[in-house]
Amino acid sequence: MSRLPDGLIAFGPQANCTLELCPIEWSVLRYQPSIPASGIFIALFALGLIVHAVQGIRWRTWGFMASMIAGCVLEIVGYVGRLFIHDNPFDFEGFLMQIICITIAPVFFSAAIYVLLSQT
């Protein structure tokens, strides 16, 4: 990786790099996230959220439903963060949004499975 020119910061809260100023290789991801892929995942997790909410209310499985909804919401927020960093892969807030939410969401899916198994 070559050295950044003076005054340019590629990562962090004070990052001032953009695609016009810095090559994509200087970003943390080193690529631009795909808009179609992020959109598809947002739609799929939104559908999962709706299905789990309806079924959870219908069958009164509150713990399972709450865990699944929390996981779906976090996944949606994470993929929205990926949409934010498509235009500017140096955007620190978008990066944090996607990395934290997409990493934490599976914990809630595991909790839902744990709740389900504890009832059998």
LUMMARMI-420908 format. One record per residue: x, y, z of N, C-alpha, C, O in turn; residue number from 0. Coordinates in nm, 3 decimals, decimal comma. Layout:
N
SITE     n.c1     n.c2     n.c3    ca.c1    ca.c2    ca.c3     c.c1     c.c2     c.c3     o.c1     o.c2     o.c3  pos
SITE        X        Y        Z        X        Y        Z        X        Y        Z        X        Y        Z  NUM
...
end
This chain:
120
SITE     n.c1     n.c2     n.c3    ca.c1    ca.c2    ca.c3     c.c1     c.c2     c.c3     o.c1     o.c2     o.c3  pos
SITE    0,085   -0,117    0,000    0,000    0,000    0,000    0,090    0,124    0,000    0,179    0,137    0,083    0
SITE    0,065    0,212   -0,093    0,147    0,332   -0,100    0,103    0,433    0,006   -0,005    0,423    0,064    1
SITE    0,188    0,529    0,028    0,165    0,630    0,131    0,061    0,733    0,084    0,059    0,772   -0,033    2
SITE   -0,025    0,775    0,178   -0,126    0,877    0,147   -0,060    1,013    0,131    0,034    1,045    0,204    3
SITE   -0,108    1,094    0,037   -0,058    1,231    0,027   -0,090    1,310    0,154   -0,183    1,275    0,227    4
SITE   -0,014    1,415    0,178   -0,034    1,496    0,299   -0,176    1,550    0,306   -0,232    1,597    0,207    5
SITE   -0,234    1,541    0,426   -0,366    1,597    0,450   -0,480    1,502    0,423   -0,594    1,533    0,459    6
SITE   -0,455    1,388    0,360   -0,563    1,293    0,332   -0,565    1,184    0,439   -0,462    1,129    0,476    7
SITE   -0,685    1,156    0,487   -0,704    1,051    0,588   -0,802    0,952    0,528   -0,913    0,989    0,490    8
SITE   -0,762    0,824    0,518   -0,844    0,723    0,451   -0,944    0,656    0,544   -1,047    0,607    0,497    9
SITE   -0,918    0,653    0,675   -1,007    0,579    0,764   -1,018    0,651    0,897   -0,921    0,710    0,946   10
SITE   -1,135    0,646    0,954   -1,158    0,704    1,086   -1,262    0,815    1,081   -1,311    0,851    0,974   11
SITE   -1,294    0,868    1,197   -1,397    0,973    1,204   -1,360    1,099    1,125   -1,448    1,171    1,079   12
SITE   -1,231    1,126    1,108   -1,188    1,245    1,034   -1,151    1,213    0,889   -1,086    1,295    0,823   13
SITE   -1,190    1,097    0,839   -1,154    1,059    0,702   -1,206    1,162    0,603   -1,322    1,202    0,607   14
SITE   -1,117    1,204    0,513   -1,156    1,302    0,413   -1,131    1,252    0,271   -1,141    1,329    0,175   15
SITE   -1,099    1,125    0,256   -1,082    1,066    0,124   -1,219    1,045    0,059   -1,317    1,014    0,127   16
SITE   -1,223    1,061   -0,071   -1,339    1,025   -0,152   -1,285    0,950   -0,273   -1,164    0,941   -0,291   17
SITE   -1,373    0,895   -0,354   -1,327    0,823   -0,472   -1,257    0,915   -0,572   -1,176    0,869   -0,652   18
SITE   -1,288    1,045   -0,567   -1,221    1,139   -0,656   -1,077    1,168   -0,610   -0,990    1,197   -0,692   19
SITE   -1,053    1,160   -0,479   -0,922    1,195   -0,425   -0,831    1,075   -0,402   -0,709    1,085   -0,417   20
SITE   -0,889    0,961   -0,366   -0,810    0,844   -0,326   -0,856    0,722   -0,404   -0,975    0,709   -0,434   21
SITE   -0,765    0,632   -0,438   -0,806    0,508   -0,505   -0,881    0,417   -0,408   -0,863    0,424   -0,287   22
SITE   -0,964    0,332   -0,463   -1,048    0,241   -0,383   -0,963    0,148   -0,297   -1,008    0,104   -0,192   23
SITE   -0,841    0,119   -0,340   -0,753    0,029   -0,265   -0,715    0,086   -0,129   -0,672    0,010   -0,042   24
SITE   -0,730    0,215   -0,109   -0,697    0,277    0,019   -0,811    0,268    0,119   -0,794    0,303    0,236   25
SITE   -0,928    0,223    0,075   -1,041    0,208    0,168   -1,023    0,080    0,249   -0,943   -0,006    0,213   26
SITE   -1,099    0,067    0,356   -1,089   -0,052    0,441   -1,135   -0,176    0,365   -1,072   -0,281    0,374   27
SITE   -1,245   -0,165    0,291   -1,298   -0,281    0,219   -1,220   -0,312    0,092   -1,214   -0,428    0,050   28
SITE   -1,161   -0,211    0,030   -1,086   -0,223   -0,095   -1,174   -0,258   -0,215   -1,123   -0,300   -0,319   29
SITE   -1,305   -0,241   -0,200   -1,399   -0,259   -0,311   -1,525   -0,179   -0,279   -1,546   -0,138   -0,164   30
SITE   -1,608   -0,157   -0,381   -1,736   -0,090   -0,358   -1,843   -0,197   -0,337   -1,860   -0,284   -0,422   31
SITE   -1,915   -0,191   -0,226   -2,024   -0,287   -0,205   -2,129   -0,276   -0,315   -2,156   -0,168   -0,366   32
SITE   -2,187   -0,388   -0,349   -2,285   -0,395   -0,457   -2,421   -0,343   -0,412   -2,474   -0,386   -0,309   33
SITE   -2,477   -0,251   -0,490   -2,612   -0,201   -0,460   -2,717   -0,310   -0,480   -2,802   -0,327   -0,393   34
SITE   -2,715   -0,385   -0,593   -2,817   -0,489   -0,609   -2,812   -0,596   -0,499   -2,916   -0,639   -0,450   35
SITE   -2,693   -0,638   -0,462   -2,683   -0,740   -0,357   -2,736   -0,687   -0,224   -2,810   -0,756   -0,154   36
SITE   -2,698   -0,565   -0,189   -2,748   -0,506   -0,064   -2,899   -0,491   -0,068   -2,967   -0,519    0,031   37
SITE   -2,953   -0,448   -0,181   -3,098   -0,434   -0,195   -3,170   -0,566   -0,181   -3,276   -0,573   -0,118   38
SITE   -3,114   -0,671   -0,240   -3,176   -0,804   -0,230   -3,175   -0,851   -0,085   -3,276   -0,903   -0,037   39
SITE   -3,063   -0,834   -0,016   -3,057   -0,877    0,124   -3,150   -0,795    0,213   -3,211   -0,849    0,306   40
SITE   -3,163   -0,665    0,185   -3,257   -0,583    0,262   -3,399   -0,635    0,241   -3,475   -0,649    0,337   41
SITE   -3,434   -0,665    0,116   -3,569   -0,716    0,086   -3,593   -0,852    0,152   -3,700   -0,876    0,207   42
SITE   -3,494   -0,940    0,147   -3,511   -1,073    0,206   -3,526   -1,066    0,358   -3,611   -1,134    0,416   43
SITE   -3,443   -0,985    0,422   -3,455   -0,973    0,568   -3,582   -0,899    0,608   -3,638   -0,926    0,715   44
SITE   -3,629   -0,805    0,526   -3,756   -0,738    0,554   -3,871   -0,838    0,542   -3,964   -0,837    0,622   45
SITE   -3,864   -0,924    0,441   -3,966   -1,028    0,427   -3,962   -1,123    0,546   -4,067   -1,160    0,599   46
SITE   -3,843   -1,163    0,587   -3,829   -1,248    0,705   -3,883   -1,183    0,830   -3,945   -1,249    0,913   47
SITE   -3,859   -1,054    0,844   -3,910   -0,979    0,959   -4,063   -0,983    0,961   -4,123   -1,009    1,065   48
SITE   -4,125   -0,958    0,847   -4,271   -0,957    0,840   -4,327   -1,096    0,869   -4,423   -1,109    0,946   49
SITE   -4,270   -1,198    0,808   -4,318   -1,335    0,829   -4,305   -1,376    0,975   -4,397   -1,433    1,032   50
SITE   -4,190   -1,346    1,036   -4,172   -1,384    1,177   -4,262   -1,304    1,269   -4,308   -1,357    1,371   51
SITE   -4,289   -1,179    1,236   -4,380   -1,099    1,319   -4,521   -1,155    1,311   -4,587   -1,171    1,414   52
SITE   -4,568   -1,185    1,191   -4,704   -1,239    1,175   -4,716   -1,375    1,242   -4,811   -1,400    1,317   53
SITE   -4,621   -1,463    1,216   -4,627   -1,597    1,276   -4,607   -1,592    1,427   -4,670   -1,669    1,500   54
SITE   -4,522   -1,503    1,475   -4,500   -1,491    1,619   -4,624   -1,444    1,691   -4,655   -1,492    1,800   55
SITE   -4,695   -1,349    1,631   -4,821   -1,303    1,692   -4,927   -1,412    1,684   -5,001   -1,435    1,780   56
SITE   -4,933   -1,479    1,570   -5,034   -1,584    1,552   -5,015   -1,698    1,651   -5,112   -1,744    1,712   57
SITE   -4,891   -1,743    1,669   -4,865   -1,859    1,754   -4,819   -1,820    1,895   -4,790   -1,907    1,977   58
SITE   -4,813   -1,691    1,922   -4,775   -1,638    2,054   -4,638   -1,690    2,101   -4,621   -1,731    2,216   59
SITE   -4,543   -1,686    2,012   -4,405   -1,725    2,045   -4,324   -1,597    2,061   -4,243   -1,561    1,975   60
SITE   -4,346   -1,528    2,172   -4,292   -1,394    2,192   -4,140   -1,390    2,196   -4,080   -1,303    2,132   61
SITE   -4,076   -1,480    2,268   -3,930   -1,478    2,278   -3,863   -1,507    2,144   -3,769   -1,439    2,105   62
SITE   -3,914   -1,608    2,076   -3,861   -1,643    1,944   -3,882   -1,528    1,847   -3,791   -1,489    1,773   63
SITE   -4,004   -1,472    1,848   -4,036   -1,363    1,756   -3,948   -1,240    1,783   -3,896   -1,180    1,689   64
SITE   -3,932   -1,204    1,908   -3,851   -1,086    1,942   -3,707   -1,104    1,897   -3,646   -1,010    1,844   65
SITE   -3,651   -1,223    1,917   -3,513   -1,248    1,876   -3,498   -1,243    1,724   -3,402   -1,185    1,673   66
SITE   -3,591   -1,303    1,653   -3,584   -1,303    1,507   -3,602   -1,162    1,450   -3,534   -1,123    1,356   67
SITE   -3,695   -1,086    1,508   -3,717   -0,950    1,461   -3,594   -0,864    1,488   -3,553   -0,786    1,402   68
SITE   -3,535   -0,878    1,605   -3,414   -0,801    1,637   -3,301   -0,834    1,539   -3,232   -0,745    1,491   69
SITE   -3,284   -0,963    1,509   -3,182   -1,003    1,413   -3,208   -0,948    1,274   -3,116   -0,900    1,207   70
SITE   -3,333   -0,954    1,230   -3,368   -0,902    1,097   -3,348   -0,751    1,089   -3,298   -0,700    0,989   71
SITE   -3,388   -0,680    1,194   -3,370   -0,534    1,194   -3,221   -0,499    1,187   -3,182   -0,409    1,112   72
SITE   -3,139   -0,569    1,264   -2,995   -0,541    1,260   -2,935   -0,572    1,123   -2,850   -0,498    1,074   73
SITE   -2,978   -0,680    1,061   -2,929   -0,713    0,927   -2,970   -0,604    0,827   -2,889   -0,563    0,744   74
SITE   -3,094   -0,558    0,835   -3,140   -0,453    0,745   -3,058   -0,326    0,764   -3,014   -0,265    0,667   75
SITE   -3,036   -0,287    0,889   -2,955   -0,167    0,917   -2,813   -0,185    0,864   -2,754   -0,092    0,809   76
SITE   -2,757   -0,305    0,880   -2,623   -0,332    0,830   -2,613   -0,320    0,679   -2,516   -0,264    0,628   77
SITE   -2,711   -0,372    0,608   -2,707   -0,362    0,462   -2,739   -0,221    0,413   -2,694   -0,182    0,305   78
SITE   -2,815   -0,145    0,489   -2,833   -0,003    0,457   -2,698    0,069    0,471   -2,665    0,156    0,391   79
SITE   -2,621    0,032    0,572   -2,486    0,087    0,587   -2,399    0,055    0,467   -2,317    0,138    0,426   80
SITE   -2,415   -0,064    0,410   -2,338   -0,099    0,290   -2,382   -0,013    0,171   -2,300    0,020    0,085   81
SITE   -2,511    0,022    0,167   -2,556    0,114    0,062   -2,490    0,251    0,078   -2,453    0,315   -0,020   82
SITE   -2,475    0,295    0,203   -2,411    0,424    0,230   -2,266    0,425    0,182   -2,220    0,524    0,126   83
SITE   -2,195    0,315    0,203   -2,053    0,315    0,167   -2,029    0,277    0,021   -1,914    0,269   -0,022   84
SITE   -2,135    0,253   -0,055   -2,115    0,228   -0,198   -2,061    0,354   -0,266   -1,965    0,347   -0,343   85
SITE   -2,123    0,468   -0,239   -2,081    0,593   -0,303   -1,949    0,646   -0,248   -1,871    0,708   -0,321   86
SITE   -1,925    0,622   -0,120   -1,800    0,668   -0,058   -1,749    0,558    0,035   -1,787    0,555    0,152   87
SITE   -1,663    0,469   -0,013   -1,614    0,359    0,070   -1,526    0,405    0,186   -1,484    0,323    0,268   88
SITE   -1,499    0,534    0,195   -1,419    0,589    0,305   -1,508    0,643    0,417   -1,457    0,696    0,515   89
SITE   -1,641    0,630    0,403   -1,736    0,681    0,503   -1,728    0,596    0,630   -1,764    0,479    0,630   90
SITE   -1,679    0,657    0,738   -1,655    0,585    0,863   -1,785    0,541    0,929   -1,794    0,428    0,978   91
SITE   -1,887    0,628    0,930   -2,014    0,594    0,994   -2,083    0,477    0,923   -2,136    0,387    0,987   92
SITE   -2,082    0,480    0,790   -2,140    0,370    0,713   -2,067    0,240    0,738   -2,128    0,134    0,749   93
SITE   -1,934    0,247    0,746   -1,855    0,128    0,774   -1,889    0,070    0,911   -1,912   -0,050    0,924   94
SITE   -1,893    0,157    1,013   -1,927    0,109    1,148   -2,067    0,050    1,151   -2,091   -0,053    1,214   95
SITE   -2,159    0,116    1,083   -2,297    0,070    1,079   -2,305   -0,072    1,022   -2,371   -0,159    1,079   96
SITE   -2,238   -0,095    0,910   -2,248   -0,227    0,848   -2,170   -0,332    0,925   -2,218   -0,445    0,939   97
SITE   -2,052   -0,300    0,973   -1,970   -0,403    1,038   -2,029   -0,445    1,171   -2,027   -0,564    1,205   98
SITE   -2,081   -0,350    1,248   -2,137   -0,382    1,379   -2,269   -0,457    1,365   -2,288   -0,562    1,427   99
SITE   -2,358   -0,405    1,282   -2,492   -0,466    1,272   -2,488   -0,604    1,207   -2,553   -0,697    1,255  100
SITE   -2,413   -0,619    1,099   -2,408   -0,749    1,032   -2,334   -0,852    1,117   -2,361   -0,971    1,105  101
SITE   -2,243   -0,808    1,202   -2,171   -0,899    1,290   -2,255   -0,941    1,411   -2,247   -1,056    1,454  102
SITE   -2,333   -0,850    1,465   -2,411   -0,879    1,587   -2,541   -0,954    1,557   -2,587   -1,031    1,641  103
SITE   -2,601   -0,933    1,441   -2,732   -0,990    1,410   -2,740   -1,143    1,429   -2,841   -1,190    1,482  104
SITE   -2,642   -1,221    1,388   -2,654   -1,366    1,406   -2,666   -1,411    1,551   -2,716   -1,520    1,578  105
SITE   -2,622   -1,328    1,645   -2,638   -1,361    1,787   -2,787   -1,374    1,820   -2,827   -1,462    1,896  106
SITE   -2,868   -1,285    1,765   -3,011   -1,289    1,791   -3,077   -1,410    1,723   -3,172   -1,466    1,777  107
SITE   -3,028   -1,449    1,606   -3,080   -1,569    1,542   -3,045   -1,693    1,625   -3,127   -1,784    1,638  108
SITE   -2,925   -1,696    1,680   -2,886   -1,806    1,768   -2,971   -1,808    1,894   -3,009   -1,914    1,943  109
SITE   -3,001   -1,691    1,948   -3,087   -1,682    2,066   -3,226   -1,734    2,035   -3,287   -1,800    2,119  110
SITE   -3,277   -1,706    1,917   -3,409   -1,756    1,877   -3,409   -1,909    1,871   -3,504   -1,973    1,915  111
SITE   -3,302   -1,966    1,818   -3,292   -2,112    1,813   -3,284   -2,169    1,954   -3,345   -2,271    1,983  112
SITE   -3,209   -2,103    2,041   -3,197   -2,146    2,180   -3,334   -2,143    2,249   -3,369   -2,237    2,320  113
SITE   -3,410   -2,037    2,228   -3,545   -2,026    2,286   -3,633   -2,139    2,233   -3,707   -2,201    2,308  114
SITE   -3,624   -2,165    2,104   -3,705   -2,270    2,042   -3,668   -2,407    2,098   -3,757   -2,487    2,128  115
SITE   -3,539   -2,435    2,111   -3,496   -2,565    2,162   -3,530   -2,583    2,309   -3,552   -2,695    2,354  116
SITE   -3,534   -2,474    2,385   -3,566   -2,485    2,527   -3,713   -2,521    2,549   -3,750   -2,566    2,657  117
SITE   -3,796   -2,501    2,448   -3,938   -2,530    2,460   -3,973   -2,671    2,414   -4,089   -2,713    2,425  118
SITE   -3,876   -2,745    2,364   -3,907   -2,880    2,316   -3,863   -2,985    2,415   -3,881   -3,104    2,390  119
end
